[in-house]
Amino acid sequence: MMEKQIKTQLVAHGIIRLELPARTLPPFTHINSYVVARDEKAVLIDPGFYEERSLEIVKEALQNARLESIVLTHTHPDHIEGIPLVRKIFPEVPIFVHELELAKVSHFQNVHALEIEQVLGVGGLELQPIFTPGHSLGHVSFYEAVSGMTLVGDMLAGFGSIWIGTPDGNINNYFESLEKLKALNATALAPGHGDVIHNVSEKLDEVKQHRLQRLEQVVTALKSKPLTLSELRLQIYPEIDERMTSLAERSLLALLEKLEQDHKVSKTNNCWGLAR
């Protein structure tokens, strides 16, 4: 088996992307952790790696900078698994996450609520937290004004599409968060998976259109007759691996919740059908 590669890339002044092997959902095999360092101070964003060698890459990226905090875009396992490894060499480093996701990391010590109104200063760099729920309840992106780079976590990916599923995923929130990102007029988007995105407006429109097409797929599938969730899954995802069944159905539930809120579908006797 080929060893999973590690990639280090300077994506903006003071911002390093570390593409590290992670236990994540397909089609992805890596997580992007980011080191933001300036004037001998640094923060680490989304340490989702699991290998000791990845920790060595983080140490190299820090160089002589002092790690002041771990900052999380959200708390899905593939974005936090490396915290115990980091704590081996930086045992006192605090963790910051949106208050809606504090409970997910309560087993760690020295965890604090991230204040959305508070800019994170890293030497001469300033990271502005942007509340971008949709993929998760307390998902946060970070805008760096000097470079125009926005670290977007799992709002979108460099390739493929990100997962949005119940209970934490919400399509309406996701669409609103996409509009927030678009309003920033960022020069580039640094995602949790895949390469940095430079065609910002086009990509944001593309991922929204993909989700709208999924919504339309569901409506079309229900036009002939009401379907149970599993029947609907077989129509929308006919070739999905059985191990992904639960994730696929939770994704469909998020779509159905959106359509129900829009009065396009309704549920009766465990079947979903078009609203009348």
PLY file of the C-alpha trace (Angstrom):
ply
format ascii 1.0
element vertex 276
property float x
property float y
property float z
element edge 275
property int vertex1
property int vertex2
end_header
0.00 0.00 0.00
1.32 3.43 -0.92
2.16 5.69 1.99
-0.14 8.68 2.19
1.76 11.76 1.15
2.24 14.90 3.22
2.23 18.30 1.57
3.38 21.62 3.01
2.42 24.84 1.23
2.79 28.51 2.04
-0.62 29.81 0.91
-0.27 33.42 2.12
2.23 35.43 4.13
2.31 33.75 7.53
-0.20 31.01 6.63
1.00 27.45 5.95
-1.25 24.64 4.74
-0.28 21.18 5.99
-2.02 18.43 4.03
-1.83 15.51 6.44
-3.26 11.96 6.40
-6.51 11.73 8.36
-9.31 9.32 9.15
-11.95 11.17 7.18
-14.85 10.59 4.82
-14.30 9.62 1.18
-13.37 10.91 -1.32
-10.92 12.62 1.05
-7.88 10.97 2.63
-6.21 14.06 4.13
-7.05 17.01 6.35
-5.66 20.50 5.90
-4.27 21.77 9.17
-3.08 25.38 9.08
-0.24 27.04 10.95
-0.64 30.82 11.15
2.63 32.32 12.40
4.08 35.80 12.65
6.52 37.57 14.98
7.36 34.33 16.83
3.69 33.69 17.68
1.49 31.01 16.13
-1.89 29.32 16.17
-2.72 25.87 14.84
-6.07 25.42 13.10
-7.81 22.02 12.85
-5.25 19.41 13.94
-7.16 16.46 12.48
-4.14 14.25 11.78
-3.43 11.03 13.67
0.19 10.14 12.95
3.30 11.06 14.92
5.07 12.02 11.68
2.38 14.64 11.06
3.19 16.18 14.43
6.80 16.52 13.29
5.59 18.41 10.21
3.64 20.77 12.47
6.75 21.39 14.58
8.77 22.17 11.45
6.11 24.62 10.24
6.17 26.41 13.61
9.94 26.87 13.37
10.77 29.19 16.29
7.26 30.49 16.81
5.48 29.87 20.13
2.20 27.98 19.74
-0.31 30.14 21.58
-3.53 28.27 20.82
-5.34 25.55 18.91
-8.32 26.95 17.03
-11.08 24.75 15.60
-13.40 25.49 12.70
-15.63 22.74 14.12
-15.38 19.51 16.08
-15.90 16.65 13.65
-13.38 13.88 14.45
-11.23 14.47 11.37
-10.56 18.03 12.54
-9.63 17.32 16.17
-7.99 13.87 16.31
-4.49 15.31 16.56
-5.15 17.36 19.70
-3.72 14.70 22.08
-0.58 14.51 19.93
-0.13 18.28 20.01
-0.70 18.31 23.74
2.24 15.91 24.17
4.66 18.68 23.31
2.46 21.70 24.13
0.56 20.44 27.21
-0.82 23.81 28.31
-1.90 25.20 24.93
-5.54 26.40 25.08
-8.22 25.29 22.61
-10.79 27.68 21.15
-14.07 26.61 19.52
-17.51 28.11 19.03
-19.67 27.81 22.14
-22.23 25.63 20.31
-19.57 22.91 20.00
-17.90 23.20 23.39
-19.59 20.03 24.61
-17.99 18.00 21.80
-14.50 18.75 23.17
-15.31 18.91 26.89
-13.07 15.88 27.51
-10.05 18.09 26.82
-8.64 20.50 29.40
-8.27 24.25 28.87
-11.04 24.63 26.27
-12.63 28.04 25.73
-15.51 29.53 23.78
-14.39 31.42 20.69
-15.76 34.96 20.65
-17.02 35.73 17.14
-16.64 39.49 17.67
-13.03 39.14 18.83
-10.24 39.26 16.25
-7.47 36.73 16.84
-4.14 38.52 16.70
-1.12 36.49 15.62
1.80 38.88 15.60
0.95 41.34 12.85
-1.76 39.11 11.38
-5.43 39.31 12.37
-7.90 36.47 11.93
-11.55 37.55 11.96
-13.89 34.71 13.00
-16.96 34.40 10.76
-19.86 32.31 12.08
-20.67 29.91 9.22
-23.00 27.14 10.44
-24.53 24.61 8.08
-21.99 21.81 7.98
-22.09 21.80 11.77
-23.89 23.83 14.44
-20.93 25.97 15.44
-18.80 26.02 12.33
-16.49 29.04 12.08
-14.41 30.39 9.18
-11.49 32.83 9.54
-10.80 35.85 7.33
-7.30 37.33 7.15
-7.64 40.86 5.78
-4.05 41.51 4.64
-3.94 38.58 2.22
-7.69 38.29 1.71
-7.37 34.58 2.49
-10.32 32.92 4.25
-9.86 29.61 6.07
-13.22 27.93 5.50
-12.93 24.53 7.18
-15.65 22.27 5.79
-17.79 24.94 4.19
-16.48 23.57 0.89
-13.59 21.53 -0.45
-10.94 21.87 -3.11
-12.58 18.95 -4.95
-15.76 16.96 -4.47
-18.46 18.11 -2.07
-18.69 18.33 1.70
-21.23 16.36 3.71
-24.27 18.03 5.29
-26.41 15.74 7.40
-28.63 15.63 10.45
-28.63 16.32 13.32
-26.03 19.10 13.09
-26.24 19.95 9.39
-28.75 22.48 8.09
-29.19 23.48 4.44
-30.74 26.90 5.13
-27.90 27.79 7.49
-25.42 26.54 4.92
-26.84 28.76 2.18
-26.74 31.78 4.50
-23.12 31.00 5.38
-22.18 30.81 1.70
-23.58 34.33 1.28
-21.50 35.54 4.24
-18.37 34.18 2.60
-19.29 35.76 -0.72
-19.76 39.16 0.94
-16.15 39.08 2.20
-14.80 39.41 -1.34
-11.94 37.13 -0.31
-9.05 36.59 -2.71
-8.84 32.86 -1.91
-10.51 30.15 0.15
-8.39 27.70 2.13
-10.55 24.60 2.75
-10.31 21.70 5.17
-9.74 19.27 2.29
-8.05 19.82 -1.07
-6.17 22.70 -2.64
-6.68 26.42 -2.06
-9.48 27.89 -4.18
-8.82 31.09 -6.12
-11.98 31.38 -8.26
-13.86 32.33 -5.11
-17.19 33.65 -6.37
-17.49 30.95 -9.01
-16.76 28.19 -6.49
-19.28 29.51 -3.95
-21.95 29.60 -6.66
-20.96 26.11 -7.78
-21.34 24.49 -4.36
-24.71 26.17 -3.82
-25.91 25.00 -7.22
-24.82 21.45 -6.40
-26.98 21.48 -3.27
-29.93 22.98 -5.17
-29.63 20.17 -7.71
-29.74 17.62 -4.90
-32.92 19.24 -3.58
-34.47 19.04 -7.04
-33.42 15.38 -7.32
-35.34 14.60 -4.16
-38.47 16.41 -5.40
-38.30 14.58 -8.73
-37.91 11.20 -6.99
-41.07 11.85 -4.96
-43.26 12.88 -7.89
-44.45 9.36 -8.71
-45.30 8.23 -5.17
-44.31 8.70 -1.50
-41.14 6.87 -0.43
-39.56 5.76 2.81
-36.15 7.16 3.61
-34.41 3.95 2.57
-36.37 3.80 -0.71
-35.43 7.39 -1.44
-31.77 6.62 -0.68
-31.80 3.80 -3.25
-33.02 6.25 -5.87
-30.70 9.15 -5.05
-27.60 7.11 -4.17
-28.09 3.78 -6.01
-24.45 2.70 -5.98
-23.36 3.83 -2.53
-21.22 1.57 -0.37
-23.32 -0.13 2.32
-20.97 1.25 4.97
-22.09 4.76 3.96
-25.83 4.05 4.28
-26.33 5.93 7.52
-24.42 8.99 6.31
-26.38 9.00 3.04
-29.71 8.85 4.86
-28.71 11.60 7.27
-27.75 13.72 4.28
-31.15 13.05 2.72
-32.86 14.01 5.98
-31.14 17.39 5.90
-32.44 17.91 2.35
-35.93 16.75 3.33
-35.98 19.11 6.32
-35.16 22.01 4.00
-37.91 20.98 1.55
-40.38 20.53 4.40
-39.62 24.04 5.68
-40.25 25.30 2.14
-43.62 23.42 2.13
-42.55 21.26 -0.79
-42.63 17.86 0.94
-44.32 16.33 3.97
-44.05 13.10 5.94
-46.94 10.72 6.55
-46.78 7.20 8.00
-42.99 7.04 7.72
-43.10 8.02 4.03
-42.04 11.24 2.41
-44.12 12.72 -0.40
-44.83 15.97 -2.18
-46.80 18.46 -0.09
-50.40 19.06 -1.12
0 1
1 2
2 3
3 4
4 5
5 6
6 7
7 8
8 9
9 10
10 11
11 12
12 13
13 14
14 15
15 16
16 17
17 18
18 19
19 20
20 21
21 22
22 23
23 24
24 25
25 26
26 27
27 28
28 29
29 30
30 31
31 32
32 33
33 34
34 35
35 36
36 37
37 38
38 39
39 40
40 41
41 42
42 43
43 44
44 45
45 46
46 47
47 48
48 49
49 50
50 51
51 52
52 53
53 54
54 55
55 56
56 57
57 58
58 59
59 60
60 61
61 62
62 63
63 64
64 65
65 66
66 67
67 68
68 69
69 70
70 71
71 72
72 73
73 74
74 75
75 76
76 77
77 78
78 79
79 80
80 81
81 82
82 83
83 84
84 85
85 86
86 87
87 88
88 89
89 90
90 91
91 92
92 93
93 94
94 95
95 96
96 97
97 98
98 99
99 100
100 101
101 102
102 103
103 104
104 105
105 106
106 107
107 108
108 109
109 110
110 111
111 112
112 113
113 114
114 115
115 116
116 117
117 118
118 119
119 120
120 121
121 122
122 123
123 124
124 125
125 126
126 127
127 128
128 129
129 130
130 131
131 132
132 133
133 134
134 135
135 136
136 137
137 138
138 139
139 140
140 141
141 142
142 143
143 144
144 145
145 146
146 147
147 148
148 149
149 150
150 151
151 152
152 153
153 154
154 155
155 156
156 157
157 158
158 159
159 160
160 161
161 162
162 163
163 164
164 165
165 166
166 167
167 168
168 169
169 170
170 171
171 172
172 173
173 174
174 175
175 176
176 177
177 178
178 179
179 180
180 181
181 182
182 183
183 184
184 185
185 186
186 187
187 188
188 189
189 190
190 191
191 192
192 193
193 194
194 195
195 196
196 197
197 198
198 199
199 200
200 201
201 202
202 203
203 204
204 205
205 206
206 207
207 208
208 209
209 210
210 211
211 212
212 213
213 214
214 215
215 216
216 217
217 218
218 219
219 220
220 221
221 222
222 223
223 224
224 225
225 226
226 227
227 228
228 229
229 230
230 231
231 232
232 233
233 234
234 235
235 236
236 237
237 238
238 239
239 240
240 241
241 242
242 243
243 244
244 245
245 246
246 247
247 248
248 249
249 250
250 251
251 252
252 253
253 254
254 255
255 256
256 257
257 258
258 259
259 260
260 261
261 262
262 263
263 264
264 265
265 266
266 267
267 268
268 269
269 270
270 271
271 272
272 273
273 274
274 275
